[in-house]
Amino acid sequence: MNRLFLLLPLLGQLLWAASCSSGRADGEQSTSNERKSAPTPVMVTTAPATIKTFYHELLCNGTVEAGQMAKITFEAQGVIESIPITNGQLVKQGQLLAQLNSTEQQMALERAHNALQRAKVEMRHVLLGYSDTSNLPPQVMHTARIQSGLAEAELQVREREHNLSKTVIKSPFAGRVVSLQAKPHNPTSSYEYLCQIVDEQSLRVSFSVLESELHMATLGTEVEVHPFSNQNLRVKGKITEINRMVDKNGMVSVIANLTDGNHDIIPGMNVRVLVRKALPNQLVIPVDGLARRQNRDVVFVMRDSLAYWQYVTLGPRNTQDVVITEGLNEGDRAIVKGNATIGHEAWVRE
């Protein structure tokens, strides 16, 4: 009996310890379940829908041309004495490009001067019967000039002077020498032309657009040009010519003058042309804010840590932005990152 009384307090302590241990385990399990069931917010980035000028873009391929280019030919035949220029050299207007041997032309000019002097002497003989030659009627003077040969002699002098001037070849305008073919001490008949002069300050780009895209390419529309050889180079320009005729391929030829002088852009270069037409007062969001749900265009808008999907109607888009014509208001925070997997009323955090 005494042994039973001794065991009862010990049994009570064991039961109390077991109940405490059981209660702590249940509480910890409940807390863990609550943590597992709590939703985790999706981290997103937003951008406000803003009203601004939107640039509708059209990408085309084109070729750089020189707005002013001259092929320098040999107007006189003979032997080339000197060519004081090289390929790629910049020249000024009127600068000497080549000198031909002019001996024959100079001798012809001297003969013409001699004939002119003889004609003047003959003219005085024709007018000997007139006491006052200063007041002769115009018809009489005209007849006397023809009879004496003076008119023909003067014409011959001008012709020989012109032929002599052709032996000196000068640049018609300032530019750069390209495609230099001729060599000194060779006859001019050996070459099709001397060289070409290109005005690099008047470069332009020629490209074509589809007839359905012609509304994008209007006179004065800005363009951005970058060569295939250097994707980081950007040169601006404006459309100045439109050949309003659709060819057999459904294309319309367009010319844009380059307004930025850049020595890395040269004639013949293949380039990409980005036509940028300004559309003012458009509701715009970044193009990354678009998503597709149920085969419709959707933009997720963040309000009070929740993402609400909004069906939208789209206008034109470019590489960065898109115009929203219906479905959003100015100032709405469009989700532009993290919108690929979320649904309506998803818990999100900026």
Rosetta silent file (secondary structure, phi, psi, omega in degrees, C-alpha in Angstrom):
SEQUENCE: MNRLFLLLPLLGQLLWAASCSSGRADGEQSTSNERKSAPTPVMVTTAPATIKTFYHELLCNGTVEAGQMAKITFEAQGVIESIPITNGQLVKQGQLLAQLNSTEQQMALERAHNALQRAKVEMRHVLLGYSDTSNLPPQVMHTARIQSGLAEAELQVREREHNLSKTVIKSPFAGRVVSLQAKPHNPTSSYEYLCQIVDEQSLRVSFSVLESELHMATLGTEVEVHPFSNQNLRVKGKITEINRMVDKNGMVSVIANLTDGNHDIIPGMNVRVLVRKALPNQLVIPVDGLARRQNRDVVFVMRDSLAYWQYVTLGPRNTQDVVITEGLNEGDRAIVKGNATIGHEAWVRE
SCORE:     score description
SCORE:     0.000 S_00000001
   1 L     0.000  -43.452  178.356    0.000    0.000    0.000 S_00000001
   2 H   -63.710  -35.487  179.824    2.765    2.372    0.828 S_00000001
   3 H   -65.110  -36.405  179.385    4.439    1.477   -2.470 S_00000001
   4 H   -64.036  -42.964  178.104    1.253    2.461   -4.360 S_00000001
   5 H   -63.257  -30.487  179.028    1.202    5.881   -2.703 S_00000001
   6 H   -72.893  -32.389 -177.311    4.807    6.393   -3.729 S_00000001
   7 H   -80.104  -26.228 -175.631    4.099    5.561   -7.413 S_00000001
   8 H   -61.718  -47.376  178.787    1.058    7.823   -7.841 S_00000001
   9 H   -60.529  -37.464 -179.871    2.979   11.174   -7.767 S_00000001
  10 H   -66.032  -39.863  179.163    5.523    9.802  -10.246 S_00000001
  11 H   -65.273  -37.459  179.084    2.754    8.654  -12.621 S_00000001
  12 H   -64.899  -40.214  179.389    1.135   12.104  -12.469 S_00000001
  13 H   -64.030  -39.210  179.372    4.389   13.827  -13.445 S_00000001
  14 H   -65.227  -41.655  179.004    4.814   11.484  -16.432 S_00000001
  15 H   -64.504  -40.389  179.451    1.249   12.158  -17.645 S_00000001
  16 H   -64.397  -41.703  179.265    1.752   15.920  -17.287 S_00000001
  17 H   -64.731  -39.274 -179.550    5.040   15.821  -19.297 S_00000001
  18 H   -66.082  -40.965 -179.809    3.394   13.739  -22.045 S_00000001
  19 H   -66.231  -36.773  178.105    0.490   16.131  -22.372 S_00000001
  20 H   -65.871  -42.672 -179.858    2.858   19.102  -22.627 S_00000001
  21 H   -63.508  -41.300  179.871    4.922   17.384  -25.298 S_00000001
  22 H   -65.391  -41.021  179.756    1.818   16.490  -27.310 S_00000001
  23 H   -65.185  -37.958 -179.041    0.457   20.044  -27.158 S_00000001
  24 H   -69.310  -37.915  179.800    3.711   21.586  -28.424 S_00000001
  25 H   -66.452  -42.477  179.673    3.882   19.235  -31.407 S_00000001
  26 H   -63.457  -40.970 -178.853    0.294   19.988  -32.437 S_00000001
  27 H   -65.581  -42.306  179.882    0.902   23.744  -32.225 S_00000001
  28 H   -65.207  -39.582 -179.643    4.061   23.571  -34.278 S_00000001
  29 H   -65.084  -39.602  179.709    2.353   21.483  -36.988 S_00000001
  30 H   -64.466  -42.069  178.715   -0.537   23.941  -37.164 S_00000001
  31 H   -63.953  -40.977  179.299    1.824   26.890  -37.621 S_00000001
  32 H   -62.554  -40.440  179.293    3.726   25.052  -40.386 S_00000001
  33 H   -65.006  -39.216  178.934    0.476   24.316  -42.255 S_00000001
  34 H   -63.635  -39.478  179.091   -0.541   27.956  -42.057 S_00000001
  35 H   -64.801  -40.517 -179.145    2.790   28.990  -43.530 S_00000001
  36 H   -67.767  -34.130 -176.243    2.425   26.521  -46.381 S_00000001
  37 H   -82.795  -14.310 -178.836   -1.119   27.621  -47.232 S_00000001
  38 L   -71.716  131.804 -179.418   -0.311   31.392  -47.258 S_00000001
  39 L   -69.951  147.899  177.219   -0.005   32.705  -50.933 S_00000001
  40 L  -103.792  126.717 -178.013    3.323   34.089  -52.154 S_00000001
  41 L   -69.108  147.082  175.867    3.117   37.340  -54.188 S_00000001
  42 E   -86.308  129.141  179.467    4.503   37.396  -57.723 S_00000001
  43 E   -78.294  126.915 -176.005    7.211   40.009  -58.174 S_00000001
  44 L  -133.644  167.764  172.409    6.325   42.302  -61.102 S_00000001
  45 E  -124.433  137.075 -177.877    7.366   45.550  -62.754 S_00000001
  46 E  -119.196  161.202  174.709    4.809   48.129  -63.860 S_00000001
  47 E  -142.953  136.354 -177.106    4.752   51.107  -66.204 S_00000001
  48 E   -74.623  144.310  171.533    2.022   53.757  -66.337 S_00000001
  49 L   -73.714  122.282 -174.162   -0.185   54.161  -69.389 S_00000001
  50 E  -125.629  152.016  174.547    0.682   57.634  -70.692 S_00000001
  51 E   -95.802  119.430 -177.759   -0.589   59.947  -73.409 S_00000001
  52 E  -157.353  178.843  176.730    2.286   61.011  -75.656 S_00000001
  53 E   -77.638  123.275  179.671    3.472   61.191  -79.246 S_00000001
  54 E  -102.331  139.049  179.999    3.761   57.685  -80.665 S_00000001
  55 E  -106.596  106.983  175.781    6.085   56.919  -83.575 S_00000001
  56 E   -71.816  129.811 -172.753    4.662   54.386  -85.998 S_00000001
  57 E  -115.478  142.501  176.437    7.614   52.498  -87.480 S_00000001
  58 E  -134.195  125.032 -175.893    8.159   50.795  -90.831 S_00000001
  59 E  -103.162  127.151 -178.529   11.374   48.863  -91.523 S_00000001
  60 E  -134.959  164.425  172.023   12.742   48.683  -95.102 S_00000001
  61 E  -101.918  142.360 -178.060   15.973   47.853  -96.917 S_00000001
  62 E  -147.829  179.021 -179.925   17.652   50.560  -98.962 S_00000001
  63 E  -132.313  136.550  179.546   20.793   51.735 -100.747 S_00000001
  64 E   -78.815  135.562  177.240   22.775   54.912 -100.166 S_00000001
  65 E  -127.810  163.167  173.831   23.160   57.205 -103.178 S_00000001
  66 E   -94.748  126.717  178.392   24.885   60.509 -103.835 S_00000001
  67 L   -65.013  -27.982  177.639   22.465   63.339 -104.446 S_00000001
  68 L  -134.043  113.839 -179.400   25.103   64.974 -106.670 S_00000001
  69 E  -143.644  137.657 -177.905   27.521   62.783 -108.600 S_00000001
  70 E  -128.628  134.176  171.467   29.338   63.444 -111.905 S_00000001
  71 E   -93.085  116.305 -175.321   31.132   61.091 -114.267 S_00000001
  72 E   -87.612  109.000 -179.640   34.092   63.065 -115.631 S_00000001
  73 L  -101.626  169.097  176.986   34.615   62.152 -119.305 S_00000001
  74 L   -92.778  109.127  178.596   37.213   63.247 -121.860 S_00000001
  75 L   -81.495  -21.389  175.867   35.639   65.830 -124.142 S_00000001
  76 L  -115.827  147.038  178.172   38.870   66.224 -126.125 S_00000001
  77 L   -95.506  143.103 -179.764   40.969   63.429 -127.590 S_00000001
  78 L   163.295 -163.177 -179.414   44.707   63.289 -127.001 S_00000001
  79 E  -102.008  135.969 -179.614   47.424   62.114 -124.647 S_00000001
  80 E   -78.713  122.231  179.038   47.070   62.592 -120.897 S_00000001
  81 E   -85.271  -44.981 -176.774   49.973   64.654 -119.562 S_00000001
  82 E  -153.525  151.006  174.768   49.194   64.642 -115.821 S_00000001
  83 L  -134.385   93.936 -174.129   46.568   63.556 -113.284 S_00000001
  84 L   -84.989   34.724  179.479   47.244   65.379 -109.978 S_00000001
  85 L  -135.068  163.897  175.945   44.534   63.503 -107.997 S_00000001
  86 L  -133.515  162.179  177.439   44.114   60.108 -106.324 S_00000001
  87 L   -60.694  135.264  178.869   41.171   57.896 -105.451 S_00000001
  88 L    86.785   -3.309 -177.394   39.398   59.041 -102.297 S_00000001
  89 L   -77.748  140.522  172.615   40.835   62.572 -102.434 S_00000001
  90 E   -83.621  133.891 -179.923   38.638   65.541 -101.562 S_00000001
  91 E  -127.207  156.077  177.478   38.653   68.240 -104.231 S_00000001
  92 L   -95.140  163.276  175.668   37.270   71.764 -104.461 S_00000001
  93 L   -62.954  131.174 -179.433   35.085   73.185 -107.191 S_00000001
  94 L    84.131    0.141 -179.834   37.271   74.156 -110.159 S_00000001
  95 L   -72.789  144.166 -178.513   40.273   72.145 -108.945 S_00000001
  96 E   -66.976  129.146  177.489   42.445   70.579 -111.689 S_00000001
  97 E  -105.727  -37.429 -179.387   41.726   66.883 -112.258 S_00000001
  98 E  -159.779  152.385  177.361   43.735   66.188 -115.417 S_00000001
  99 E  -126.383  124.790  177.035   45.784   67.969 -118.096 S_00000001
 100 E   -96.038  158.215  172.964   45.900   66.762 -121.697 S_00000001
 101 L   -64.391  124.179 -172.235   48.589   67.542 -124.257 S_00000001
 102 L  -115.308   17.889 -177.406   47.291   70.728 -125.900 S_00000001
 103 H   -58.610  -47.789 -178.021   49.868   71.363 -128.635 S_00000001
 104 H   -62.522  -42.405 -179.256   47.436   70.678 -131.462 S_00000001
 105 H   -67.792  -36.900  178.715   44.709   72.856 -129.938 S_00000001
 106 H   -67.035  -39.232  178.167   47.129   75.748 -129.328 S_00000001
 107 H   -66.631  -39.358  178.439   48.332   75.668 -132.936 S_00000001
 108 H   -64.821  -35.644  178.459   44.753   75.630 -134.179 S_00000001
 109 H   -68.252  -38.852  177.884   44.011   78.657 -132.032 S_00000001
 110 H   -63.146  -42.264  177.909   47.008   80.541 -133.457 S_00000001
 111 H   -62.231  -37.665  179.163   45.828   79.824 -137.005 S_00000001
 112 H   -66.302  -37.724  177.304   42.371   81.106 -136.065 S_00000001
 113 H   -65.811  -39.436  177.413   43.892   84.341 -134.728 S_00000001
 114 H   -63.393  -42.400  178.472   45.831   84.809 -137.960 S_00000001
 115 H   -64.234  -33.301  178.642   42.671   84.297 -139.992 S_00000001
 116 H   -66.194  -40.640  178.884   40.942   86.838 -137.791 S_00000001
 117 H   -64.666  -40.558  177.010   43.606   89.459 -138.528 S_00000001
 118 H   -63.277  -38.090  179.744   43.257   88.872 -142.285 S_00000001
 119 H   -66.998  -34.333  178.529   39.479   89.222 -141.973 S_00000001
 120 H   -67.294  -38.820  177.041   39.851   92.558 -140.193 S_00000001
 121 H   -64.240  -43.708  179.410   42.054   93.852 -143.025 S_00000001
 122 H   -64.518  -32.228  178.900   39.506   92.671 -145.587 S_00000001
 123 H   -64.425  -38.184  179.571   36.763   94.362 -143.571 S_00000001
 124 H   -67.553  -34.617  177.462   38.519   97.712 -143.928 S_00000001
 125 H   -67.591  -37.238 -179.926   38.722   97.231 -147.697 S_00000001
 126 H   -65.345  -33.329 -175.487   34.984   96.474 -147.877 S_00000001
 127 L   -96.415   13.073 -178.650   34.170   99.703 -146.009 S_00000001
 128 L   -62.547  -29.392 -177.637   36.478  102.003 -148.010 S_00000001
 129 L   -76.636   -4.158 -178.651   33.511  103.572 -149.829 S_00000001
 130 L  -108.586  126.087 -178.760   32.005  104.836 -146.562 S_00000001
 131 L   -73.664  -37.789 -178.798   33.331  108.060 -145.068 S_00000001
 132 L  -121.544  100.208 -177.457   31.781  107.523 -141.600 S_00000001
 133 H   -83.647   -8.241 -177.627   31.753  103.861 -140.583 S_00000001
 134 H   -76.464  -21.698 -177.331   30.576  104.591 -137.016 S_00000001
 135 H  -116.185   28.685  178.974   26.999  105.315 -138.079 S_00000001
 136 L   -70.248  145.178  175.882   26.483  102.617 -140.714 S_00000001
 137 L   -60.310  147.533 -179.084   23.094  100.896 -140.771 S_00000001
 138 H   -56.459  -36.136 -179.264   23.119   97.469 -139.037 S_00000001
 139 H   -66.578  -37.168  178.139   22.257   95.691 -142.271 S_00000001
 140 H   -65.414  -44.135  179.912   25.245   97.202 -144.058 S_00000001
 141 H   -63.976  -39.677 -179.990   27.611   96.170 -141.215 S_00000001
 142 H   -62.910  -43.590  179.486   26.183   92.650 -141.200 S_00000001
 143 H   -65.191  -40.647 -179.244   26.731   92.283 -144.955 S_00000001
 144 H   -65.002  -38.322 -179.974   30.267   93.677 -144.701 S_00000001
 145 H   -65.638  -36.462  179.755   31.195   91.232 -141.902 S_00000001
 146 H   -73.219  -43.580 -179.172   30.037   88.299 -144.006 S_00000001
 147 H   -63.208  -37.487 -178.294   31.787   89.529 -147.226 S_00000001
 148 H   -80.649  -16.408 -176.917   35.067   90.124 -145.427 S_00000001
 149 L    84.226    7.622 -177.401   34.954   86.803 -143.547 S_00000001
 150 H   -66.735  -41.079 -179.391   35.222   88.594 -140.208 S_00000001
 151 H   -61.657  -42.964  179.901   32.144   86.908 -138.731 S_00000001
 152 H   -67.833  -37.627 -179.391   33.480   83.450 -139.648 S_00000001
 153 H   -66.175  -40.127  177.743   36.956   84.266 -138.331 S_00000001
 154 H   -64.912  -38.387  178.333   35.609   85.387 -134.955 S_00000001
 155 H   -65.084  -39.538  179.157   33.564   82.211 -134.721 S_00000001
 156 H   -64.067  -37.411  178.502   36.640   80.118 -135.499 S_00000001
 157 H   -63.910  -45.659  179.685   38.583   81.821 -132.692 S_00000001
 158 H   -63.040  -38.806  179.203   35.851   81.075 -130.136 S_00000001
 159 H   -64.994  -43.134 -179.756   35.678   77.471 -131.307 S_00000001
 160 H   -68.634  -35.750  175.687   39.439   76.966 -131.007 S_00000001
 161 H   -63.610  -39.701  178.332   39.471   78.564 -127.551 S_00000001
 162 H   -64.632  -43.605  178.596   36.711   76.172 -126.504 S_00000001
 163 H   -62.507  -38.465  178.176   38.634   73.160 -127.813 S_00000001
 164 H   -65.754  -37.657 -179.863   41.731   74.311 -125.941 S_00000001
 165 H   -64.826  -24.942 -179.554   39.760   74.638 -122.690 S_00000001
 166 L   -72.073  -15.551  178.256   38.708   70.968 -122.994 S_00000001
 167 L   -79.053  -10.320  175.479   42.321   69.870 -122.517 S_00000001
 168 E  -111.203  113.196 -176.004   42.135   71.160 -118.929 S_00000001
 169 E  -102.639  123.593 -177.514   39.706   69.062 -116.887 S_00000001
 170 E  -122.633  160.052 -179.649   38.419   70.590 -113.639 S_00000001
 171 L   -74.384  130.001 -179.114   36.023   69.470 -110.922 S_00000001
 172 L   -73.537  -19.940  178.223   32.467   70.766 -111.512 S_00000001
 173 L  -158.812  168.757  178.882   31.774   70.893 -107.765 S_00000001
 174 L   -73.766  137.844 -179.945   33.378   70.095 -104.427 S_00000001
 175 E   178.878 -159.988 -177.930   33.402   66.413 -103.566 S_00000001
 176 E  -116.597  139.539  178.901   35.422   63.215 -103.347 S_00000001
 177 E   -79.368  127.399  175.647   37.247   61.455 -106.189 S_00000001
 178 E  -136.043  159.205  174.925   36.072   57.860 -106.745 S_00000001
 179 L    54.136   42.823  177.222   36.525   55.244 -109.486 S_00000001
 180 L   -69.783  121.316 -175.657   39.641   56.885 -110.927 S_00000001
 181 L  -107.105  -43.331 -168.141   40.482   54.920 -114.103 S_00000001
 182 L   -73.269  156.703  176.598   42.927   56.887 -116.261 S_00000001
 183 L  -127.403  146.610  178.269   46.715   56.939 -116.031 S_00000001
 184 L   -61.568  156.440  175.625   49.116   59.653 -117.238 S_00000001
 185 L    67.470   23.935  175.350   50.944   59.311 -120.611 S_00000001
 186 L  -123.545  152.078  177.960   48.131   57.267 -122.131 S_00000001
 187 E   -69.712  147.530 -179.591   45.663   58.258 -124.850 S_00000001
 188 H   -64.645  -24.883 -179.014   42.214   59.296 -123.677 S_00000001
 189 H   -67.238  -12.276  179.930   40.650   56.757 -126.050 S_00000001
 190 H   -78.669  -10.910 -173.851   41.894   53.976 -123.754 S_00000001
 191 L  -128.214  147.063  175.896   39.411   54.925 -121.026 S_00000001
 192 L   -71.198  -39.703  178.087   35.658   55.295 -120.787 S_00000001
 193 L  -156.821  169.245 -179.473   36.036   58.205 -118.362 S_00000001
 194 L   -77.809  -58.402 -177.906   38.569   59.855 -116.072 S_00000001
 195 E  -166.290 -174.175  172.773   36.875   59.443 -112.662 S_00000001
 196 E  -125.336  146.405  176.604   33.718   60.261 -110.749 S_00000001
 197 E  -113.900  125.795 -177.522   33.153   63.094 -108.286 S_00000001
 198 E  -116.821  127.482  174.718   30.753   62.410 -105.412 S_00000001
 199 L   -88.237  101.433 -176.992   29.297   65.099 -103.171 S_00000001
 200 H   -76.367   -4.996  176.556   29.169   63.315  -99.813 S_00000001
 201 H   -86.295   -4.717 -178.985   27.309   66.248  -98.257 S_00000001
 202 H  -124.478   40.771 -179.507   24.200   65.412 -100.315 S_00000001
 203 E   -71.349  150.633  177.292   23.815   61.709  -99.593 S_00000001
 204 E  -145.893  166.481  179.568   20.408   60.105  -99.790 S_00000001
 205 E  -123.653  135.221  179.429   18.913   56.649  -99.439 S_00000001
 206 E  -107.035  128.839  179.584   16.679   54.930 -101.964 S_00000001
 207 E  -149.271  171.404 -178.117   14.183   52.320 -100.740 S_00000001
 208 E  -127.090  147.457  176.695   10.785   50.851 -101.612 S_00000001
 209 E  -126.473  154.570  174.661    7.570   50.389  -99.638 S_00000001
 210 E   -66.813  150.682 -179.938    4.486   48.295 -100.301 S_00000001
 211 H   -61.757  -28.696  178.097    1.552   50.163 -101.767 S_00000001
 212 H   -72.800  -16.177  179.817   -0.433   49.259  -98.635 S_00000001
 213 H  -105.083    7.721 -175.565    2.250   51.020  -96.540 S_00000001
 214 H   -62.935  -26.846  179.226    2.478   54.142  -98.676 S_00000001
 215 H   -63.580  -20.487  178.492    0.524   56.148  -96.088 S_00000001
 216 H   -77.620  -30.473 -173.622    3.565   55.793  -93.822 S_00000001
 217 L  -101.871   80.731  177.809    5.968   57.331  -96.351 S_00000001
 218 L  -106.068  158.856 -179.752    4.803   60.916  -96.809 S_00000001
 219 L   -58.010  132.817 -179.480    6.922   63.912  -97.726 S_00000001
 220 L    89.417   -7.746  179.637    8.784   65.238  -94.690 S_00000001
 221 L   -66.995  137.055 -179.489    8.447   62.009  -92.674 S_00000001
 222 E   -74.512  145.406  174.469   11.526   61.290  -90.563 S_00000001
 223 E  -131.213  158.081  175.597   13.641   58.204  -91.219 S_00000001
 224 E  -127.109  126.804 -173.799   16.503   56.569  -89.356 S_00000001
 225 E  -114.837  133.576  171.282   19.211   54.807  -91.345 S_00000001
 226 E  -140.728  133.154 -177.085   21.755   52.291  -90.105 S_00000001
 227 E   -73.047  154.414  176.371   24.122   50.219  -92.287 S_00000001
 228 L   -64.707  -29.094 -177.066   24.262   46.442  -92.132 S_00000001
 229 L   -75.979  -16.415 -178.749   27.995   46.716  -91.486 S_00000001
 230 L  -147.907   91.638 -175.671   27.510   48.775  -88.307 S_00000001
 231 L   -67.140  -18.773 -178.556   24.252   48.192  -86.439 S_00000001
 232 L   -85.986  -11.473 -178.486   25.169   50.799  -83.800 S_00000001
 233 L   -84.587  130.402  179.662   25.458   53.647  -86.308 S_00000001
 234 L  -127.579  129.883  177.590   22.326   55.790  -86.701 S_00000001
 235 E  -129.691  132.136 -177.302   21.854   58.559  -89.265 S_00000001
 236 E   -93.062  158.790  178.349   18.689   60.636  -89.548 S_00000001
 237 E  -162.049 -179.482  178.614   16.961   61.852  -92.668 S_00000001
 238 E  -138.905  143.559  178.513   13.678   63.024  -94.204 S_00000001
 239 E   -70.991  126.807 -177.549   11.645   61.771  -97.143 S_00000001
 240 E  -119.911  -20.115 -178.673   11.980   64.226 -100.041 S_00000001
 241 E  -139.885  139.574  174.882   10.799   62.276 -103.105 S_00000001
 242 E  -134.235  118.751  177.041    8.050   59.736 -103.759 S_00000001
 243 L   -82.459   97.211 -171.237    7.695   58.117 -107.168 S_00000001
 244 L   -76.632   66.683  177.816    3.914   57.858 -107.214 S_00000001
 245 L  -150.860  126.024  179.569    3.812   54.756 -109.418 S_00000001
 246 L   -87.831  126.198 -179.855    3.336   51.170 -108.244 S_00000001
 247 L   -81.342 -177.130 -174.974    5.666   48.731 -110.018 S_00000001
 248 L   -66.714  -17.966  178.299    4.851   45.174 -111.051 S_00000001
 249 L   -94.284    6.315  179.668    5.907   43.903 -107.609 S_00000001
 250 L    77.060   24.507 -177.165    3.491   46.213 -105.783 S_00000001
 251 E  -113.372  153.493  177.893    6.265   48.507 -104.560 S_00000001
 252 E  -122.003  130.007 -178.254    6.644   52.298 -104.574 S_00000001
 253 E   -81.226  137.776 -177.296   10.099   53.928 -104.790 S_00000001
 254 E  -133.850  144.454  176.493   10.969   56.517 -102.130 S_00000001
 255 E  -121.263  133.564  175.549   13.989   58.826 -101.645 S_00000001
 256 E  -125.945  128.068  175.725   15.075   60.255  -98.277 S_00000001
 257 E   -81.087  135.744  178.505   17.830   62.855  -97.908 S_00000001
 258 E   -83.546  125.895 -177.011   20.240   62.243  -95.035 S_00000001
 259 L   -92.822  -16.653  178.790   20.411   65.282  -92.772 S_00000001
 260 L  -101.208  120.764  174.758   23.338   64.081  -90.649 S_00000001
 261 L   -75.399  125.890 -179.514   26.768   64.178  -92.284 S_00000001
 262 L  -144.431  124.640 -175.674   28.693   61.021  -91.389 S_00000001
 263 L   -71.208  -12.126  179.370   31.931   59.847  -92.994 S_00000001
 264 L   -85.455   -8.854  175.991   31.025   56.197  -92.293 S_00000001
 265 L  -100.056  122.627 -178.034   28.079   56.368  -94.722 S_00000001
 266 L  -130.926  156.411 -179.758   29.207   56.097  -98.355 S_00000001
 267 L   -58.376  144.176 -179.141   27.386   55.688 -101.693 S_00000001
 268 L    88.692   -9.163 -177.019   26.416   52.137 -102.589 S_00000001
 269 L   -71.618  137.002  175.973   26.163   51.041  -98.963 S_00000001
 270 E   -85.224  130.717 -173.708   23.287   48.677  -98.069 S_00000001
 271 E  -137.121  162.840  167.811   21.266   49.979  -95.132 S_00000001
 272 E   -98.939  137.342 -177.967   18.123   49.445  -93.105 S_00000001
 273 E  -116.558  121.967  177.765   15.658   52.316  -93.191 S_00000001
 274 E  -105.630  108.185  179.401   13.315   52.905  -90.250 S_00000001
 275 E   -85.152  125.320 -175.939   10.427   55.163  -91.277 S_00000001
 276 E  -120.480  109.939  179.349    9.032   56.959  -88.209 S_00000001
 277 E  -104.934  123.750 -175.821    5.636   58.681  -88.524 S_00000001
 278 E   -78.264  129.702  174.149    4.563   60.771  -85.517 S_00000001
 279 E  -120.808  102.458 -175.695    1.062   60.194  -84.097 S_00000001
 280 E   -74.897  158.547  172.490    0.392   62.755  -81.325 S_00000001
 281 E    57.277   54.224  177.963   -1.832   62.294  -78.253 S_00000001
 282 E  -113.048  142.662  175.108   -1.866   58.488  -78.124 S_00000001
 283 E   -82.191  116.892 -167.767   -2.407   56.316  -75.024 S_00000001
 284 E  -127.273  140.631  168.972    0.785   54.245  -74.943 S_00000001
 285 E  -131.746  161.957  174.460    2.246   51.430  -72.849 S_00000001
 286 E   -61.596  144.571 -177.185    5.441   49.375  -73.341 S_00000001
 287 H   -63.996  -22.501  177.885    4.887   46.511  -75.764 S_00000001
 288 H   -68.029  -13.084  179.278    6.065   44.072  -73.036 S_00000001
 289 H   -79.274   -5.361 -179.842    2.817   44.788  -71.198 S_00000001
 290 E   -82.289  144.394  174.365    0.771   42.814  -73.730 S_00000001
 291 E  -142.415  166.582  178.246   -0.403   39.275  -73.004 S_00000001
 292 E  -120.875  125.357  175.252   -2.792   36.788  -74.622 S_00000001
 293 E  -136.879  128.194  178.746   -5.656   35.177  -72.727 S_00000001
 294 L    55.920   40.202  178.153   -8.526   33.269  -74.362 S_00000001
 295 L    59.709   29.759  176.544   -7.229   34.351  -77.792 S_00000001
 296 E  -133.160  155.920  178.197   -7.636   38.016  -76.939 S_00000001
 297 E   -76.965  131.957 -174.387   -5.205   40.833  -76.155 S_00000001
 298 E  -133.004  144.264  169.396   -4.931   41.460  -72.421 S_00000001
 299 E  -124.705  128.246  176.639   -3.093   43.926  -70.202 S_00000001
 300 E   -86.510  125.790 -179.846   -2.698   43.180  -66.490 S_00000001
 301 E  -109.743  132.373 -178.031   -3.248   46.281  -64.384 S_00000001
 302 E   -92.942  123.631  175.506   -1.969   46.409  -60.795 S_00000001
 303 E  -138.573  121.335  176.896   -4.358   47.824  -58.168 S_00000001
 304 L    52.455   48.377  176.072   -3.875   47.394  -54.405 S_00000001
 305 L    67.494   14.577  175.949   -1.403   44.497  -54.800 S_00000001
 306 E  -121.931  146.806  178.859   -3.756   42.611  -57.114 S_00000001
 307 E  -101.498  121.158  178.245   -3.439   42.045  -60.863 S_00000001
 308 E  -110.310  126.630  178.665   -6.628   42.622  -62.869 S_00000001
 309 E   -86.841  138.982 -177.311   -6.681   41.574  -66.450 S_00000001
 310 E  -123.023  124.730  171.876   -8.201   44.031  -68.887 S_00000001
 311 E   -70.753  134.547 -175.221   -9.251   43.195  -72.430 S_00000001
 312 L  -130.144  157.469  171.822   -7.802   45.877  -74.718 S_00000001
 313 E  -109.905  128.549 -172.497   -8.045   47.024  -78.320 S_00000001
 314 E   -96.918  146.674  168.647   -4.698   47.708  -79.917 S_00000001
 315 E  -102.940 -153.114  177.823   -3.571   50.422  -82.302 S_00000001
 316 E   -66.040  156.257  177.316   -0.211   50.533  -84.097 S_00000001
 317 E  -134.459  158.850  171.989    2.904   49.264  -82.387 S_00000001
 318 L  -128.066 -162.620 -175.724    6.647   49.654  -82.806 S_00000001
 319 L   -70.602  -16.200 -175.854    9.639   47.889  -81.319 S_00000001
 320 L  -120.383  -39.598 -172.057    9.124   49.483  -77.878 S_00000001
 321 E  -124.363  164.795  175.678    5.570   50.780  -77.426 S_00000001
 322 E  -139.306  143.133  179.007    2.002   49.961  -78.413 S_00000001
 323 E   -88.442  132.971  176.544   -1.042   52.207  -78.701 S_00000001
 324 E  -107.000  117.210 -179.010   -4.129   51.226  -76.663 S_00000001
 325 E   -92.303  -27.866  178.242   -7.366   52.494  -78.195 S_00000001
 326 E  -147.072  147.001  173.051   -9.777   50.837  -75.712 S_00000001
 327 L   110.674  -18.379  179.473   -9.554   49.114  -72.324 S_00000001
 328 L  -130.436  159.301  174.881   -7.127   51.317  -70.368 S_00000001
 329 L  -119.600  157.590  178.378   -7.097   54.792  -68.874 S_00000001
 330 L   -59.859  132.937 -179.722   -4.240   57.210  -68.487 S_00000001
 331 L    95.771  -14.174  176.305   -2.264   56.443  -65.328 S_00000001
 332 L   -58.944  137.294 -177.921   -3.185   52.732  -65.137 S_00000001
 333 E   -91.023   96.716 -179.686   -0.183   50.732  -63.923 S_00000001
 334 E   -78.553  134.185  178.064    0.349   48.103  -66.612 S_00000001
 335 E   -81.290  119.841 -175.711    2.417   45.079  -65.566 S_00000001
 336 E  -109.945  -13.272  173.657    5.289   44.767  -68.033 S_00000001
 337 E  -137.176  135.772 -177.399    7.373   42.086  -66.300 S_00000001
 338 L    91.120    9.762 -177.108    6.062   39.013  -64.540 S_00000001
 339 L   -94.933    6.384 -174.521    2.794   38.967  -66.488 S_00000001
 340 L   -76.336  -31.297 -172.237    3.457   35.720  -68.358 S_00000001
 341 L  -119.671   -3.821 -176.420    2.045   33.279  -65.771 S_00000001
 342 L   -81.188  161.709  176.819   -0.278   35.282  -63.530 S_00000001
 343 L  -119.911 -174.101 -179.151   -4.054   35.178  -63.638 S_00000001
 344 L   -65.110  134.264  179.342   -6.912   37.510  -62.772 S_00000001
 345 L    62.952   29.870  174.570   -6.723   38.908  -59.225 S_00000001
 346 E   -71.632  147.953  177.536   -3.301   37.357  -58.628 S_00000001
 347 E   -80.602  120.030 -176.739   -1.398   38.670  -55.620 S_00000001
 348 E  -129.515  160.294  177.686    1.532   40.732  -56.946 S_00000001
 349 E  -139.811  135.120 -178.809    4.198   42.976  -55.555 S_00000001
 350 L   -66.913    0.000    0.000    6.154   45.755  -57.320 S_00000001
